[in-house]
Amino acid sequence: METFREYLPPVVLVLLVLAVGAIEPGFLAVDNLLTVTADTMTLFLMASGATFVIMMGGIDLSIQGVASMTSCIVAALLPELGFAAVPVALFAGAASGLLCGIVSTRLRIPSFIASLAISGIVTTVAYWASDTRSVLIAAGDRDSFLAWAVGDTGPLQNEILVGLVALLLLGLLLNGTPFGRYVRAIGSQERAVVASGIPVERVKILAFTLSGLMAGLAGVVMAGRLGSGSPTLANEFLLPAIACIIVGGTAITGGVGSIFRTFIGALTIAVVRIGMTFVGVSVFAQQIVFGLILVLAVAITMDRSKVTTVK
Amino acid sequence: MSVLEVRNATKRFPGVVALDDASIRVDRNEVVGLIGENGAGKSTLLKVLTGIYRLDEGEVRVNDGVIELTSPRDAFDHGVAMVFQEQSVIGTLSVAENIFLGREGEFIKGGLIDRGRMNEAARVELAKVHLDIDPAIRTEELSFAQRQMVEIAKALSLDSRIEGDIVILLDEPTSVLEKREVDLLFEIIRDLKDRAAIVFISHRLDEVLAISDRIYVLRNGAVVHETPATDATVTELHGHMVGRSLHHEYYREQRQSGAGERCVLEVKGLGRTGAFEDVSFALREGEVLGIAGVVGSGREALARCLAGLLPPERGEILIDGQPARLDSPARAVGHGVGFVPSERKAEGIVTGMSVCENVTLASLADFVRNGFIRRGDERAATQGWIERLSIRTPSGRTPIASLSGGNQQKVVLAKWRVAGSRIVILDHPTRGIDVGAKEDVYELVRDMTGEGLCVLLLADTLEEVIGLSSRIIVMRDGRVSATFDSPPGGKPNQVDLVRAMV
């Protein structure tokens, strides 16, 4: 059963790709598959950091707000600061994650409330930074300062490279370091981790900071792709982002999961989205499908026989 | 006439036969003792009797009629009530609401619950367990032992509501009770015998012998022995449970080491409002210091305080003669303190992880190079401790959840050995583990002190604290009321300890 749960998501992805290819053979062209992957990377970046929080048994609902905020910050500051606008934006993302972590641990507030509150704050920052409008990025600025994110390297779009680097680094962080081990342990049995003398609050704060940082990075890349920053840029991304973490096979209850699973989950969501477009499902109705997928994925991936009550 | 009977019960789970053609019978006005090691099939049998599991083969009979119990509520309506080991009372509800949970119907007037009448009815049930409390107060305000009594009162409420016989299943009811409360419970059980049949499950064989009329011994899912209690002895029952006879030197007294010269931990005037006051003692290397006391004596709080989980408000802690502040578990661990908590599954082990990951949890930093965990070293260290502590596990990669309670406890001990702890706090280290594993734990305690570690012990029974400790302090109402030396061959007797406890 465990093996089944682990291998199901990649198998489903392959089947979906083949299914969409059967409807629209052009979909399977290498060029197209690369484009789809590149298009998916902002979603993956957003979900990659949040994976740590979910693995701890928490949730970060501020990621779409944070991504929108950093898109505004980077767009507003590029003309003045040049490349330095990028680290400033990332810093803002990390700082909002840090704040979220501190609020949730020090004030002992459930993470969904803490992150919801932070989400409100960062949205205000976004409106302030953008002067409540969408901020255009000049083509010159984009080519000089955001090419690392939106340019091409050989046949590959740079989004894919950024995504792969994130996959590699975060994967190592989760699987190879004490921090990653503690994150998994906290999601599995927090009190035992506390009693073992692990500084649990610090680990949690760090995980939220990482989630903010990655959401911030997603916002910067998004701004580069769209050529503008806006306080509503990443709206409608929260549901798919959480969905791709869960669809990949990370347990919403914590303790089980990986960054690679989130990567697979993000691609799955993207393929479903494209598949729906091909068969003519309206963009507005697609949110219904994501909602359904979320529920189904939790139902399939979670060992619900061990869950006695649901809150 | 049998009130409740299970005939030729077989229940299989993937990979295990939990019940193997087991038959037991409970007669009217009888207390039946049910004993067996962990995994012997006791819990499965209880779950069958309360309608949680269905049998693969065999039948359940109530009042000589074959029935199929489909849920705990169904069992309840047939007169079978269970007092759960892990308490099922809900803290935020009142005592009365807990007692009549799910059966509020009889108190409804005009669509609303008539609280006055419900509280009155609850008072009647509470009187049966000699509990003089206001049924309107919230259950979480009660002590653990009182909550246990509420649980029993809840089961007893069947009495006036069911026609015919009732059966009460008591699953380890005494494991959290102190001597005085156990005596009270036994009194209640004897009262009850007039009205009900009782099944009493416990790890403590002396208690089973004292209260039961007839005893069944389960091993590997089968009933291996049935005897009237008057004909049985602890040693004999023990032999049937484990399939071998009780070790002559149960507590390994011959291996008890003398206290070393060096004082490792010293506590002076330690206090925390509402928990304990003015506690002072010294712990030297190689020593086992037992802390005896009833529930509410403050000893649990003291143990948690030294583990860094409940910082003290007054007083001084010295480790190796240096003042130490233990205001977080991380600090305590840094000072060489290892805490083996009484709630193993909640605080002792990380259930979702492997044996190896649990063993290295408290000392992961020692296995890191360049920021990454060296898994090879981690596995090698774990393998070494698996062998040294004879932890029964297929490998270090096995999920810890699949180990027996005793082996899980050994993993918790291994965690602190790997972390190099020098002061090990054992809070009920043998609670809920079977007899064979208990002896292993006793061996491990002797191993630790033999290597110069010191141990602070909150034992499960008086016998255990006397057998294992080199010195015993007794706590009463948050203060130290007596100190006893407990050298091999010169052990204090239980009566003296009890006198200081109550």
Interface residues (C-beta under 8 A of the other chain):
Chain A: L172 G176 T177 P178 R181 Y182 R184 A185 G187 S188 Q189 R191 A192 V193 V194 A195 S196 G197 I198 P199 G255 V256
Chain B: A307 G308 L309 S328 P329 A330 R331 A332 V333 G334 F339 P341 A346 E347 G348 I349 V350 T351 G352 M353 E357 L361 A362 L364 A365 V368 G371 F372 I373 K415
